[in-house]
Amino acid sequence: MRFAKAAEQNFSTEIFRVAKVIKNRPRAVYQLMDLNGTPLDDQFYREELTPERITNRTAYNIDKILDKRVRRGIREYHVRWRG
């Protein structure tokens, strides 16, 4: 039997939103979408998900700032994620 090495990452650091909860018996499954609104094809059980609260102080792994702009008085950044 093969096991994954503990030093290797076996999860995603990307943040997703719950798009839909499918209440199957005996357990519910969750369909997710990324922050751009693109749905994922897979379904996940609650035990496979880690809740994350996103606030103004949430830290992200950003590799590089590609572009900056100001829209309606709000500064926006176009970035490349490190991952």
Summary of the structure (lengths in Angstrom):
residues: 83
radius of gyration: 16.9
end to end distance: 29.0
largest distance: 57.3
contacts: 118
relative contact order: 0.17
helix: 4%
strand: 46%
